[in-house]
């Protein structure tokens, strides 16, 4: 089969490799769509312990496809089943796994991160994932929507921590694909006003084209926040970008009893952020952060998509075959467009 394997930092090769054969409890999925994520770019440019140990890695953790072959003992799936693939797996035994948060397990593994993933014609799904429910029926949703469900479920994780309520004023810093997923969820929850902040005029325009109810700005200070919220300030703020300055500013822009989610992780060397905790104290702010998503959240967002509660297809700005993956990676690295997608 054809696969895009990482052999080292900035060394991604599209090459022929043996097609896996599923063993007992395993499933082989024919990949139909796989999306490029910021995590893929970070692994590609910063390296991976797996690759450093001399094992080339097939990247790609946002993908969907059809069951091709099942291993011995698999009864829940059959060839031809259209599925989205949740990539995260825990050990299954620790307290976090038992609580339904296997994505936070200390022994966490993930397809495309430390196991071969979806930038290939076929992806082998381990028995642990098959038995754990990581393969979920797409129903009438497209393979593209299935691929985008992984980042969408991560956005839901942050959304649930922020507890957006009908009538809320919501600020999302960062109008990339993740920021727009947060915006879609906020509108679905009944937010009265959603403000998207991004320095890129291209992304501001994409957001307005998606929903003319979104308010887009290049930056927000306290005076603008007051004007945009009729003097109230923002009930919920999501920093969907790797910006220490955005995290600092969020405290000033939040309303009393506001909720803030530091969704975007910070790059190495910039993780230490000075916050005025008196603002948190006197405004009674809830400041949180989220990472990845549980299987329950993945299943919930897939249901949103299947029931047409909102659309994901409009987030895709570039599509191409696996042979164009380096070009699509470069677009993602430069934050050009929204979602870049491989279609098989």
C-alpha positions as CSV (number, residue, x, y, z in Angstrom):
1,X,0.0,0.0,0.0
2,X,1.0,3.7,-0.3
3,X,1.7,5.4,2.9
4,X,3.3,8.7,4.1
5,X,5.9,7.8,6.7
6,X,7.9,10.1,8.8
7,X,11.6,9.0,9.0
8,X,12.9,12.0,10.9
9,X,12.3,15.7,11.5
10,X,11.0,17.3,8.3
11,X,11.5,14.0,6.6
12,X,8.1,12.7,5.3
13,X,8.2,10.1,2.5
14,X,5.3,8.7,0.4
15,X,6.4,5.1,-0.2
16,X,5.1,1.6,-0.8
17,X,4.9,-0.5,2.4
18,X,3.3,-3.9,3.1
19,X,-0.4,-3.8,3.7
20,X,-1.1,-4.9,7.3
21,X,-3.0,-8.1,7.9
22,X,-5.4,-8.0,10.8
23,X,-4.8,-10.5,13.6
24,X,-7.3,-11.7,16.2
25,X,-9.6,-8.9,17.3
26,X,-8.1,-6.4,14.8
27,X,-9.7,-4.5,11.9
28,X,-8.2,-3.2,8.7
29,X,-9.8,0.0,7.6
30,X,-9.5,1.3,4.0
31,X,-8.9,5.0,4.6
32,X,-11.1,7.3,2.5
33,X,-10.3,10.7,4.1
34,X,-7.6,12.0,6.5
35,X,-7.2,15.5,7.7
36,X,-3.9,17.3,8.6
37,X,-3.8,18.7,12.2
38,X,-1.5,21.1,14.0
39,X,-0.4,18.1,16.1
40,X,0.8,16.4,12.9
41,X,2.8,19.5,12.0
42,X,4.4,19.7,15.4
43,X,5.4,16.0,15.3
44,X,6.8,16.5,11.8
45,X,8.8,19.6,12.7
46,X,9.8,18.8,16.3
47,X,10.2,15.0,16.1
48,X,8.8,11.9,17.7
49,X,10.3,9.4,20.2
50,X,9.0,6.6,18.0
51,X,10.8,7.9,15.0
52,X,13.9,8.7,17.1
53,X,14.0,5.1,18.1
54,X,14.5,4.1,14.5
55,X,10.9,3.2,13.7
56,X,9.3,5.2,10.8
57,X,5.8,6.4,11.7
58,X,2.7,6.8,9.6
59,X,1.2,10.0,10.8
60,X,-2.5,11.0,10.7
61,X,-5.0,10.7,13.6
62,X,-8.0,12.4,12.0
63,X,-9.4,9.9,9.5
64,X,-12.4,7.8,8.4
65,X,-13.0,5.0,6.0
66,X,-14.6,1.6,5.4
67,X,-13.9,-1.7,7.1
68,X,-11.9,-3.8,4.6
69,X,-11.0,-7.0,6.6
70,X,-11.7,-8.2,10.1
71,X,-9.6,-10.4,12.2
72,X,-10.6,-13.6,14.0
73,X,-13.2,-13.0,16.8
74,X,-14.4,-9.6,15.5
75,X,-18.2,-9.6,15.5
76,X,-19.3,-6.0,15.9
77,X,-18.0,-4.9,12.4
78,X,-18.2,-6.3,8.9
79,X,-16.4,-5.5,5.7
80,X,-18.0,-2.5,4.1
81,X,-19.0,-0.8,7.3
82,X,-18.4,3.0,7.0
83,X,-16.7,4.2,10.2
84,X,-15.0,7.1,11.9
85,X,-11.9,6.2,13.9
86,X,-11.3,7.7,17.4
87,X,-7.5,7.5,17.7
88,X,-6.9,7.5,21.5
89,X,-6.5,4.5,23.7
90,X,-5.6,4.1,27.4
91,X,-4.4,1.1,29.3
92,X,-8.0,0.2,30.3
93,X,-7.2,-0.4,33.9
94,X,-6.2,2.8,35.6
95,X,-8.6,5.2,37.4
96,X,-8.7,7.6,34.4
97,X,-9.6,4.8,32.0
98,X,-12.2,3.3,34.3
99,X,-13.7,6.8,34.6
100,X,-14.1,7.1,30.8
101,X,-11.0,9.3,30.3
102,X,-8.7,6.9,28.6
103,X,-7.4,9.8,26.5
104,X,-5.6,11.1,29.7
105,X,-4.1,7.7,30.7
106,X,-0.4,7.9,31.6
107,X,0.1,5.0,29.1
108,X,-2.0,6.7,26.4
109,X,-1.4,5.6,22.9
110,X,-2.9,7.0,19.7
111,X,-3.0,6.2,16.0
112,X,-0.9,8.6,14.1
113,X,1.0,9.7,17.3
114,X,2.8,6.7,18.6
115,X,1.1,4.0,16.4
116,X,0.8,4.0,12.7
117,X,-2.2,6.2,11.6
118,X,-4.3,7.3,8.7
119,X,-2.0,8.9,6.1
120,X,-2.0,5.6,4.2
121,X,-4.4,3.6,2.0
122,X,-5.1,1.2,4.9
123,X,-4.9,1.6,8.7
124,X,-4.7,-1.3,11.1
125,X,-6.9,-0.8,14.2
126,X,-5.6,-2.6,17.3
127,X,-7.8,-5.1,19.1
128,X,-7.8,-2.8,22.1
129,X,-9.4,0.0,20.1
130,X,-11.8,-2.4,18.3
131,X,-13.0,-3.8,21.6
132,X,-13.1,-0.4,23.2
133,X,-15.5,1.2,20.7
134,X,-13.1,3.4,18.8
135,X,-14.7,2.5,15.5
136,X,-18.0,4.4,15.2
137,X,-20.7,4.1,12.5
138,X,-20.8,7.1,10.1
139,X,-24.4,6.6,9.1
140,X,-25.2,9.0,6.2
141,X,-22.3,11.3,7.1
142,X,-19.4,11.7,4.6
143,X,-15.9,10.3,5.1
144,X,-14.7,13.9,5.3
145,X,-17.1,14.7,8.2
146,X,-15.9,11.5,9.9
147,X,-12.3,12.6,9.6
148,X,-13.1,16.0,11.0
149,X,-15.0,14.6,14.0
150,X,-11.8,14.0,15.9
151,X,-10.9,17.7,16.3
152,X,-14.6,18.5,16.7
153,X,-14.8,16.2,19.7
154,X,-11.8,18.0,21.2
155,X,-13.6,21.3,20.7
156,X,-16.6,19.8,22.5
157,X,-14.3,19.0,25.5
158,X,-13.4,22.6,25.8
159,X,-17.0,23.7,25.2
160,X,-18.3,21.5,28.0
161,X,-15.8,23.0,30.4
162,X,-16.9,26.5,29.5
163,X,-20.6,25.6,29.9
164,X,-21.9,28.1,27.3
165,X,-25.5,29.1,28.0
166,X,-28.2,30.6,25.9
167,X,-27.7,34.4,25.7
168,X,-24.0,34.3,26.6
169,X,-21.4,36.6,25.0
170,X,-18.6,34.3,23.7
171,X,-15.1,35.3,22.6
172,X,-13.0,32.8,20.6
173,X,-9.4,33.8,20.0
174,X,-8.2,32.2,16.9
175,X,-10.4,31.7,13.8
176,X,-8.8,28.6,12.4
177,X,-10.7,25.3,12.0
178,X,-10.7,24.7,15.7
179,X,-11.8,28.2,16.5
180,X,-14.7,27.9,14.0
181,X,-15.7,24.5,15.6
182,X,-15.9,26.3,18.9
183,X,-18.0,29.0,17.2
184,X,-20.4,26.5,15.8
185,X,-20.9,24.9,19.2
186,X,-21.5,28.2,20.8
187,X,-24.2,29.1,18.3
188,X,-25.7,25.7,18.7
189,X,-25.9,26.3,22.5
190,X,-27.7,29.6,21.9
191,X,-25.0,32.2,22.5
192,X,-26.4,35.6,21.7
193,X,-23.1,36.9,20.3
194,X,-20.0,35.1,19.0
195,X,-16.9,37.1,18.4
196,X,-14.0,35.6,16.6
197,X,-10.6,37.3,17.0
198,X,-7.8,36.5,14.5
199,X,-4.9,38.6,13.0
200,X,-5.4,36.9,9.6
201,X,-7.9,38.8,7.4
202,X,-8.2,35.7,5.3
203,X,-9.5,33.7,8.3
204,X,-11.8,36.6,9.3
205,X,-13.3,36.5,5.9
206,X,-13.7,32.7,6.0
207,X,-15.5,33.0,9.3
208,X,-17.9,35.7,8.0
209,X,-18.6,33.7,4.9
210,X,-19.5,30.7,7.0
211,X,-22.0,32.6,9.2
212,X,-22.6,36.3,8.8
213,X,-23.8,36.4,12.4
214,X,-20.2,36.0,13.6
215,X,-18.4,39.2,14.6
216,X,-14.8,39.1,13.5
217,X,-12.0,41.4,14.7
218,X,-8.2,41.5,14.5
219,X,-7.7,42.0,18.2
220,X,-9.8,42.8,21.3
221,X,-9.0,45.1,24.1
222,X,-11.0,46.0,27.2
223,X,-12.7,49.0,25.5
224,X,-13.7,46.9,22.5
225,X,-14.9,44.0,24.7
226,X,-17.2,46.5,26.6
227,X,-18.6,47.8,23.3
228,X,-19.1,44.4,21.8
229,X,-21.0,43.1,24.8
230,X,-23.1,46.1,25.7
231,X,-20.9,46.7,28.8
232,X,-21.2,43.1,30.0
233,X,-17.8,41.6,28.9
234,X,-17.5,38.0,27.8
235,X,-19.2,35.1,29.7
236,X,-17.0,32.5,27.9
237,X,-13.6,32.8,26.3
238,X,-11.7,30.1,24.4
239,X,-8.1,30.7,23.4
240,X,-7.9,28.5,20.4
241,X,-4.4,29.6,19.6
242,X,-0.9,29.1,21.0
243,X,-0.6,32.6,22.4
244,X,0.6,33.5,25.9
245,X,-0.7,37.1,25.3
246,X,-4.2,35.8,24.6
247,X,-4.2,33.9,27.8
248,X,-3.1,37.0,29.8
249,X,-5.7,39.2,28.1
250,X,-8.6,36.8,28.6
251,X,-8.8,37.6,32.3
252,X,-9.4,41.3,31.6
253,X,-12.0,40.5,28.9
254,X,-14.0,38.1,31.0
255,X,-17.3,39.1,32.7
256,X,-17.9,38.4,36.4
257,X,-18.4,34.7,36.8
258,X,-16.9,34.2,33.4
259,X,-15.4,30.9,32.2
260,X,-12.1,30.7,30.3
261,X,-10.6,27.7,28.5
262,X,-7.0,27.7,27.5
263,X,-7.6,25.3,24.6
264,X,-4.5,26.0,22.5
265,X,-1.3,24.6,24.0
266,X,1.8,26.9,24.1
267,X,5.1,26.2,22.3
268,X,8.2,25.1,24.3
269,X,10.0,28.0,25.8
270,X,6.8,30.1,26.1
271,X,4.8,27.9,28.6
272,X,5.3,30.2,31.6
273,X,2.6,32.9,31.6
274,X,2.2,35.6,34.2
275,X,-1.4,35.9,35.3
276,X,-2.9,38.5,37.6
277,X,-4.7,36.0,39.9
278,X,-6.5,38.9,41.7
279,X,-8.6,39.3,38.6
280,X,-9.6,35.6,38.9
281,X,-10.3,36.1,42.6
282,X,-12.4,39.2,42.4
283,X,-14.3,38.3,39.2
284,X,-14.9,34.7,40.4
285,X,-13.5,33.4,37.1
286,X,-13.3,29.7,36.3
287,X,-10.0,29.2,34.3
288,X,-9.5,25.7,32.8
289,X,-7.8,23.9,30.0
290,X,-8.6,20.8,28.0
291,X,-6.8,18.3,25.8
292,X,-7.9,15.5,23.5
293,X,-11.4,14.1,23.9
294,X,-13.1,11.1,25.5
295,X,-14.8,8.3,23.5
296,X,-18.2,9.6,24.8
297,X,-17.4,13.1,23.4
298,X,-16.3,11.6,20.1
299,X,-19.6,9.7,19.9
300,X,-21.6,12.8,20.8
301,X,-20.1,15.1,18.1
302,X,-20.5,12.4,15.5
303,X,-24.2,12.3,16.4
304,X,-24.3,16.1,16.0
305,X,-22.9,15.6,12.5
306,X,-25.2,12.6,11.6
307,X,-28.3,14.5,12.7
308,X,-27.2,17.6,10.6
309,X,-27.2,19.8,13.7
310,X,-24.2,21.6,12.1
311,X,-21.8,21.2,9.2
312,X,-18.1,20.3,9.0
313,X,-17.6,20.2,5.3
314,X,-17.3,24.0,5.0
315,X,-14.1,23.9,7.1
316,X,-12.2,22.1,4.3
317,X,-10.3,24.6,2.1
318,X,-7.8,22.3,0.3
319,X,-8.1,18.6,-0.8
320,X,-5.5,16.5,-2.5
321,X,-4.2,12.9,-3.0
322,X,-1.6,11.4,-0.7
323,X,1.1,12.4,-3.3
324,X,0.5,16.0,-2.4
325,X,0.9,15.6,1.4
326,X,4.1,17.7,1.6
327,X,2.4,20.6,-0.1
328,X,-0.7,20.3,2.2
329,X,1.6,20.0,5.3
330,X,3.3,23.3,4.3
331,X,0.0,25.0,4.0
332,X,-0.9,23.8,7.5
333,X,2.5,24.9,8.8
334,X,1.9,28.4,7.5
335,X,-1.7,28.4,8.8
336,X,-3.0,28.9,5.3
337,X,-6.7,28.2,4.9
338,X,-8.6,26.1,7.4
339,X,-8.5,22.3,7.1
340,X,-6.3,20.5,4.5
341,X,-7.4,17.0,3.6
342,X,-6.1,13.9,2.0
343,X,-8.7,12.0,0.0
344,X,-8.1,8.4,-1.3
